[in-house]
Amino acid sequence: MPKVKMPRKSTNIDMTAMCDVAFLLLTFFMLATKFKPDEPVAVVTPSSINTQLLPDSDVILLTVAKDGRVFFSMDGQAKRKQLIEDLDTQYKLGLTQAEKTNFMVGSSVGADLKSLKTVLGMSADERKSSGIEKGIPIDSANNELGVWIEYARNVQGQLGSLNKLKYCVQADNETPYPVIKDILDTFKDKKIQKLNLVTNLEAKPAGSAAALYEAQQQATEKKAQ
């Protein structure tokens, strides 16, 4: 008996609905995403051969301009919100909810506590042009940087893990050394011994121990293959 041939059915799938969902999601993220505002100061960091990346979370970042101004930043909107509320309560800054929100979603700050309300009431462009951010005081008579570090550590202990907290210093290549020394002394006073210096990546110098070690590792990998 002849074999009966079953008619083949089309396997085409209508992807119209899937494409609509994809474009809806793309549109949502484009409209809902808020980009981090520009930092009030730009720095040119020195170079090194270190390949460790700057952490994305649980980090306190100090940015130091070439004129010695110090700026403070901390990751996480929840932690920044708690930090500014604690400072407002303790030092009676009189911040409005809008000014607190400006700190929570904004960039780093580089002003003394008495000027903080004025700074947070400005837009990013106004802050750059006003010149009001003269840096967080780090002198021995009025070391407000120590205050920021202490309150940030307290917030990290409440909302995160203090053991995971990393301290990073991003200084300009032309920053005077006495400024860096004052920052290091501040961390020393807070019993913080481990810091991370942010640098640009450069090639390992030819003939150096790091370059020889890398070449040896590559030769070992080739032999293993």
C-alpha atoms as a printed R data frame, in Angstrom:
    type eleno elety resid chain resno      x      y      z
1   ATOM     1    CA   MET     A     1  0.000  0.000  0.000
2   ATOM     2    CA   PRO     A     2  1.247  3.485 -0.800
3   ATOM     3    CA   LYS     A     3  2.334  5.616  2.179
4   ATOM     4    CA   VAL     A     4  0.054  8.418  3.156
5   ATOM     5    CA   LYS     A     5  1.837 11.767  3.135
6   ATOM     6    CA   MET     A     6  0.772 14.034  5.936
7   ATOM     7    CA   PRO     A     7  0.454 17.656  4.941
8   ATOM     8    CA   ARG     A     8  3.167 19.852  6.422
9   ATOM     9    CA   LYS     A     9  2.037 22.701  8.569
10  ATOM    10    CA   SER     A    10  3.761 26.042  8.659
11  ATOM    11    CA   THR     A    11  6.067 26.640 11.648
12  ATOM    12    CA   ASN     A    12  6.061 30.425 11.290
13  ATOM    13    CA   ILE     A    13  5.528 32.243 14.586
14  ATOM    14    CA   ASP     A    14  4.036 35.688 14.690
15  ATOM    15    CA   MET     A    15  6.624 37.844 16.535
16  ATOM    16    CA   THR     A    16  4.632 41.065 16.330
17  ATOM    17    CA   ALA     A    17  3.564 40.938 19.968
18  ATOM    18    CA   MET     A    18  7.111 40.172 21.137
19  ATOM    19    CA   CYS     A    19  8.520 43.123 19.183
20  ATOM    20    CA   ASP     A    20  5.894 45.421 20.668
21  ATOM    21    CA   VAL     A    21  6.830 44.349 24.196
22  ATOM    22    CA   ALA     A    22 10.548 44.832 23.480
23  ATOM    23    CA   PHE     A    23 10.024 48.374 22.170
24  ATOM    24    CA   LEU     A    24  7.736 49.230 25.095
25  ATOM    25    CA   LEU     A    25 10.415 48.118 27.563
26  ATOM    26    CA   LEU     A    26 13.097 50.033 25.669
27  ATOM    27    CA   THR     A    27 10.964 53.187 25.672
28  ATOM    28    CA   PHE     A    28 10.243 52.808 29.390
29  ATOM    29    CA   PHE     A    29 13.918 52.559 30.347
30  ATOM    30    CA   MET     A    30 14.839 55.488 28.078
31  ATOM    31    CA   LEU     A    31 12.239 57.727 29.710
32  ATOM    32    CA   ALA     A    32 12.616 56.495 33.290
33  ATOM    33    CA   THR     A    33 16.405 56.350 33.531
34  ATOM    34    CA   LYS     A    34 18.046 59.276 35.299
35  ATOM    35    CA   PHE     A    35 21.688 59.781 34.451
36  ATOM    36    CA   LYS     A    36 24.086 60.698 37.212
37  ATOM    37    CA   PRO     A    37 24.821 64.440 37.080
38  ATOM    38    CA   ASP     A    38 28.275 65.649 36.124
39  ATOM    39    CA   GLU     A    39 30.788 65.941 38.924
40  ATOM    40    CA   PRO     A    40 31.473 69.529 40.037
41  ATOM    41    CA   VAL     A    41 35.206 69.063 39.442
42  ATOM    42    CA   ALA     A    42 37.235 67.132 36.876
43  ATOM    43    CA   VAL     A    43 40.491 65.441 37.829
44  ATOM    44    CA   VAL     A    44 43.333 63.853 35.860
45  ATOM    45    CA   THR     A    45 44.476 60.900 37.935
46  ATOM    46    CA   PRO     A    46 48.053 59.551 37.832
47  ATOM    47    CA   SER     A    47 48.837 56.309 36.017
48  ATOM    48    CA   SER     A    48 49.706 52.902 37.433
49  ATOM    49    CA   ILE     A    49 49.782 49.251 36.347
50  ATOM    50    CA   ASN     A    50 47.156 48.194 38.893
51  ATOM    51    CA   THR     A    51 44.242 46.393 37.210
52  ATOM    52    CA   GLN     A    52 41.803 46.373 40.143
53  ATOM    53    CA   LEU     A    53 38.526 48.060 39.189
54  ATOM    54    CA   LEU     A    54 36.814 50.752 41.226
55  ATOM    55    CA   PRO     A    55 33.971 49.074 43.179
56  ATOM    56    CA   ASP     A    56 30.368 49.889 42.255
57  ATOM    57    CA   SER     A    57 28.885 49.604 45.741
58  ATOM    58    CA   ASP     A    58 29.815 49.961 49.406
59  ATOM    59    CA   VAL     A    59 32.308 52.696 48.651
60  ATOM    60    CA   ILE     A    60 33.220 56.123 49.989
61  ATOM    61    CA   LEU     A    61 34.909 58.186 47.279
62  ATOM    62    CA   LEU     A    62 36.969 61.305 47.944
63  ATOM    63    CA   THR     A    63 37.759 63.400 44.871
64  ATOM    64    CA   VAL     A    64 40.634 65.865 45.239
65  ATOM    65    CA   ALA     A    65 41.063 68.655 42.695
66  ATOM    66    CA   LYS     A    66 44.467 69.933 41.644
67  ATOM    67    CA   ASP     A    67 43.890 73.078 43.724
68  ATOM    68    CA   GLY     A    68 43.415 70.927 46.846
69  ATOM    69    CA   ARG     A    69 39.624 71.030 47.147
70  ATOM    70    CA   VAL     A    70 38.163 67.846 48.618
71  ATOM    71    CA   PHE     A    71 34.781 66.433 47.517
72  ATOM    72    CA   PHE     A    72 32.838 63.636 49.217
73  ATOM    73    CA   SER     A    73 30.584 61.009 47.673
74  ATOM    74    CA   MET     A    74 28.912 57.799 48.818
75  ATOM    75    CA   ASP     A    75 27.021 55.210 46.767
76  ATOM    76    CA   GLY     A    76 23.380 54.223 47.252
77  ATOM    77    CA   GLN     A    77 20.442 56.614 47.400
78  ATOM    78    CA   ALA     A    78 19.092 55.055 50.590
79  ATOM    79    CA   LYS     A    79 22.424 55.529 52.346
80  ATOM    80    CA   ARG     A    80 22.836 59.072 51.021
81  ATOM    81    CA   LYS     A    81 19.324 59.910 52.224
82  ATOM    82    CA   GLN     A    82 20.081 58.635 55.728
83  ATOM    83    CA   LEU     A    83 23.443 60.415 55.750
84  ATOM    84    CA   ILE     A    84 22.071 63.837 54.900
85  ATOM    85    CA   GLU     A    85 19.212 63.460 57.364
86  ATOM    86    CA   ASP     A    86 21.659 62.571 60.154
87  ATOM    87    CA   LEU     A    87 23.856 65.567 59.355
88  ATOM    88    CA   ASP     A    88 20.829 67.854 59.135
89  ATOM    89    CA   THR     A    89 19.589 66.717 62.537
90  ATOM    90    CA   GLN     A    90 22.962 66.864 64.290
91  ATOM    91    CA   TYR     A    91 24.169 70.207 62.877
92  ATOM    92    CA   LYS     A    92 20.756 71.870 62.459
93  ATOM    93    CA   LEU     A    93 21.336 72.705 58.806
94  ATOM    94    CA   GLY     A    94 17.660 73.477 58.146
95  ATOM    95    CA   LEU     A    95 17.532 71.545 54.893
96  ATOM    96    CA   THR     A    96 14.285 71.283 52.975
97  ATOM    97    CA   GLN     A    97 13.047 68.005 51.509
98  ATOM    98    CA   ALA     A    98 14.014 69.215 48.023
99  ATOM    99    CA   GLU     A    99 17.571 69.957 49.178
100 ATOM   100    CA   LYS     A   100 17.844 66.528 50.790
101 ATOM   101    CA   THR     A   101 16.617 64.933 47.579
102 ATOM   102    CA   ASN     A   102 19.174 66.964 45.637
103 ATOM   103    CA   PHE     A   103 21.922 65.433 47.749
104 ATOM   104    CA   MET     A   104 20.400 61.959 47.535
105 ATOM   105    CA   VAL     A   105 20.386 61.868 43.714
106 ATOM   106    CA   GLY     A   106 23.191 64.343 43.038
107 ATOM   107    CA   SER     A   107 26.936 64.200 42.627
108 ATOM   108    CA   SER     A   108 29.696 64.654 45.181
109 ATOM   109    CA   VAL     A   109 29.769 67.703 47.445
110 ATOM   110    CA   GLY     A   110 32.734 69.873 48.347
111 ATOM   111    CA   ALA     A   111 31.632 72.551 50.780
112 ATOM   112    CA   ASP     A   112 31.732 73.161 54.514
113 ATOM   113    CA   LEU     A   113 28.633 72.285 56.509
114 ATOM   114    CA   LYS     A   114 27.492 75.881 56.923
115 ATOM   115    CA   SER     A   115 27.414 76.316 53.124
116 ATOM   116    CA   LEU     A   116 25.825 72.948 52.419
117 ATOM   117    CA   LYS     A   117 22.244 74.268 52.358
118 ATOM   118    CA   THR     A   118 23.150 76.882 49.745
119 ATOM   119    CA   VAL     A   119 24.989 74.318 47.612
120 ATOM   120    CA   LEU     A   120 22.118 71.825 47.662
121 ATOM   121    CA   GLY     A   121 19.698 74.542 46.626
122 ATOM   122    CA   MET     A   122 21.566 75.069 43.353
123 ATOM   123    CA   SER     A   123 21.507 73.212 40.073
124 ATOM   124    CA   ALA     A   124 24.618 71.416 38.819
125 ATOM   125    CA   ASP     A   125 25.477 74.274 36.437
126 ATOM   126    CA   GLU     A   126 24.976 76.895 39.152
127 ATOM   127    CA   ARG     A   127 27.275 75.006 41.499
128 ATOM   128    CA   LYS     A   128 30.043 74.976 38.903
129 ATOM   129    CA   SER     A   129 29.791 78.668 38.082
130 ATOM   130    CA   SER     A   130 29.251 80.001 41.618
131 ATOM   131    CA   GLY     A   131 32.589 78.881 43.045
132 ATOM   132    CA   ILE     A   132 30.920 78.228 46.386
133 ATOM   133    CA   GLU     A   133 32.327 74.728 46.718
134 ATOM   134    CA   LYS     A   134 35.754 75.498 48.133
135 ATOM   135    CA   GLY     A   135 36.250 71.951 49.379
136 ATOM   136    CA   ILE     A   136 35.471 70.141 52.612
137 ATOM   137    CA   PRO     A   137 37.725 71.521 55.385
138 ATOM   138    CA   ILE     A   138 40.533 69.125 56.329
139 ATOM   139    CA   ASP     A   139 42.705 71.334 58.553
140 ATOM   140    CA   SER     A   140 43.351 70.287 62.128
141 ATOM   141    CA   ALA     A   141 41.290 73.162 63.556
142 ATOM   142    CA   ASN     A   142 38.157 72.264 61.553
143 ATOM   143    CA   ASN     A   143 38.405 68.796 60.031
144 ATOM   144    CA   GLU     A   144 34.897 68.313 58.645
145 ATOM   145    CA   LEU     A   145 36.118 65.489 56.410
146 ATOM   146    CA   GLY     A   146 36.364 63.375 59.548
147 ATOM   147    CA   VAL     A   147 32.701 64.197 60.265
148 ATOM   148    CA   TRP     A   148 31.615 63.020 56.815
149 ATOM   149    CA   ILE     A   149 33.598 59.778 57.151
150 ATOM   150    CA   GLU     A   150 32.271 59.076 60.642
151 ATOM   151    CA   TYR     A   151 28.616 59.617 59.699
152 ATOM   152    CA   ALA     A   152 29.026 57.665 56.438
153 ATOM   153    CA   ARG     A   153 30.468 54.713 58.360
154 ATOM   154    CA   ASN     A   154 27.538 54.861 60.768
155 ATOM   155    CA   VAL     A   155 25.040 54.775 57.882
156 ATOM   156    CA   GLN     A   156 26.919 51.909 56.218
157 ATOM   157    CA   GLY     A   157 26.710 49.981 59.465
158 ATOM   158    CA   GLN     A   158 22.952 50.510 59.604
159 ATOM   159    CA   LEU     A   159 22.029 49.865 55.965
160 ATOM   160    CA   GLY     A   160 24.881 47.667 54.770
161 ATOM   161    CA   SER     A   161 27.962 45.864 55.978
162 ATOM   162    CA   LEU     A   162 30.768 47.911 57.489
163 ATOM   163    CA   ASN     A   163 33.250 45.155 56.644
164 ATOM   164    CA   LYS     A   164 32.476 45.563 52.925
165 ATOM   165    CA   LEU     A   165 32.999 49.330 52.926
166 ATOM   166    CA   LYS     A   166 35.907 50.508 50.750
167 ATOM   167    CA   TYR     A   167 37.574 53.918 50.900
168 ATOM   168    CA   CYS     A   168 38.786 55.371 47.613
169 ATOM   169    CA   VAL     A   169 40.786 58.554 46.985
170 ATOM   170    CA   GLN     A   170 40.670 59.980 43.465
171 ATOM   171    CA   ALA     A   171 43.236 62.778 43.393
172 ATOM   172    CA   ASP     A   172 44.423 64.889 40.498
173 ATOM   173    CA   ASN     A   173 47.958 64.296 39.287
174 ATOM   174    CA   GLU     A   174 48.861 67.890 40.300
175 ATOM   175    CA   THR     A   175 47.295 67.827 43.778
176 ATOM   176    CA   PRO     A   176 49.788 69.153 46.363
177 ATOM   177    CA   TYR     A   177 51.148 66.390 48.567
178 ATOM   178    CA   PRO     A   178 50.323 68.174 51.886
179 ATOM   179    CA   VAL     A   179 46.629 67.889 50.980
180 ATOM   180    CA   ILE     A   180 46.954 64.138 50.440
181 ATOM   181    CA   LYS     A   181 48.857 63.840 53.719
182 ATOM   182    CA   ASP     A   182 46.045 65.622 55.595
183 ATOM   183    CA   ILE     A   183 43.517 63.210 54.064
184 ATOM   184    CA   LEU     A   184 45.627 60.204 55.038
185 ATOM   185    CA   ASP     A   185 46.014 61.596 58.561
186 ATOM   186    CA   THR     A   186 42.229 61.928 58.783
187 ATOM   187    CA   PHE     A   187 41.762 58.268 57.923
188 ATOM   188    CA   LYS     A   188 44.500 57.364 60.386
189 ATOM   189    CA   ASP     A   189 42.684 59.260 63.143
190 ATOM   190    CA   LYS     A   190 39.556 57.217 62.338
191 ATOM   191    CA   LYS     A   191 41.595 53.995 62.653
192 ATOM   192    CA   ILE     A   192 41.179 53.284 58.925
193 ATOM   193    CA   GLN     A   193 44.351 51.746 57.542
194 ATOM   194    CA   LYS     A   194 43.334 50.396 54.122
195 ATOM   195    CA   LEU     A   195 42.703 52.858 51.275
196 ATOM   196    CA   ASN     A   196 42.371 52.563 47.503
197 ATOM   197    CA   LEU     A   197 43.988 55.171 45.256
198 ATOM   198    CA   VAL     A   198 42.186 55.628 41.919
199 ATOM   199    CA   THR     A   199 44.573 55.730 38.947
200 ATOM   200    CA   ASN     A   200 44.608 55.346 35.171
201 ATOM   201    CA   LEU     A   201 45.795 52.050 33.745
202 ATOM   202    CA   GLU     A   202 49.141 52.041 31.950
203 ATOM   203    CA   ALA     A   203 51.262 49.308 30.386
204 ATOM   204    CA   LYS     A   204 53.758 47.486 32.584
205 ATOM   205    CA   PRO     A   205 57.276 48.919 32.023
206 ATOM   206    CA   ALA     A   206 59.452 46.627 29.929
207 ATOM   207    CA   GLY     A   207 61.930 44.706 32.042
208 ATOM   208    CA   SER     A   208 60.081 45.371 35.301
209 ATOM   209    CA   ALA     A   209 59.187 42.598 37.724
210 ATOM   210    CA   ALA     A   210 55.501 42.955 36.821
211 ATOM   211    CA   ALA     A   211 56.216 42.640 33.088
212 ATOM   212    CA   LEU     A   212 58.492 39.605 33.596
213 ATOM   213    CA   TYR     A   213 55.890 37.919 35.799
214 ATOM   214    CA   GLU     A   214 53.166 38.500 33.183
215 ATOM   215    CA   ALA     A   215 55.371 37.051 30.429
216 ATOM   216    CA   GLN     A   216 56.093 34.012 32.590
217 ATOM   217    CA   GLN     A   217 52.381 33.479 33.220
218 ATOM   218    CA   GLN     A   218 51.601 33.695 29.505
219 ATOM   219    CA   ALA     A   219 54.357 31.177 28.684
220 ATOM   220    CA   THR     A   220 52.999 28.785 31.300
221 ATOM   221    CA   GLU     A   221 49.486 29.050 29.854
222 ATOM   222    CA   LYS     A   222 50.769 28.298 26.334
223 ATOM   223    CA   LYS     A   223 52.566 25.185 27.561
224 ATOM   224    CA   ALA     A   224 49.416 24.017 29.329
225 ATOM   225    CA   GLN     A   225 47.448 24.313 26.086
